[in-house]
Amino acid sequence: MVTKMKNERQAQFREMLLEKKRAMWNELRNELFQKTGEELHSQFELALDPAEQGLIDLLEDTGLDVADIRRQELTAIDEAMGRLERGTYGICEECGREIPEERLRVTPFARYCVKDQEKREGPSYPPGVTL
């Protein structure tokens, strides 16, 4: 009975990861191919002064940064799929405790529980300051 419940839970997590991956690929594909293509096409139709060209360059760079973030998230999802196959998905890599399902639904590729993730990110105040 426990094995059946574990297998069902793994199947739910697998589907959740696959759905997130599909959504990210669709967003990335849309961003790179549809929007960028339309923007490049319209960009060459109009004569631009240096300030306008600088703004367009900034927007393109921002788009590339967003695409890189998506790539990192897709890589993290692939790594999470590997952990799922090995049976370590949903286990904090720092403390070894189970990561709450609510956290995994929000961040399906989470490797750490909230407490340990906060430790890894460090304090939001300078060293030596006590609260």
Salt bridges, closest charged atoms under 4 A:
GLU15 OE2 - ARG22 NH2 2.86
GLU19 OE1 - ARG22 NH2 3.18
GLU27 OE1 - ARG70 NH2 2.99
GLU31 OE1 - LYS35 NZ 3.76
GLU45 OE2 - HIS41 NE2 2.88
ASP68 OD1 - ARG71 NH2 2.81
GLU73 OE1 - ARG70 NH1 3.16
ASP78 OD1 - LYS21 NZ 2.48
GLU85 OE2 - ARG14 NH2 3.05
GLU93 OE2 - ARG83 NE 3.86
GLU93 OE1 - ARG111 NH2 2.98
GLU94 OE1 - ARG120 NH1 3.69
GLU98 OE2 - ARG9 NH1 2.96
GLU101 OE1 - ARG9 NE 3.98
GLU101 OE2 - ARG105 NH2 2.68
ASP116 OD1 - LYS119 NZ 3.24
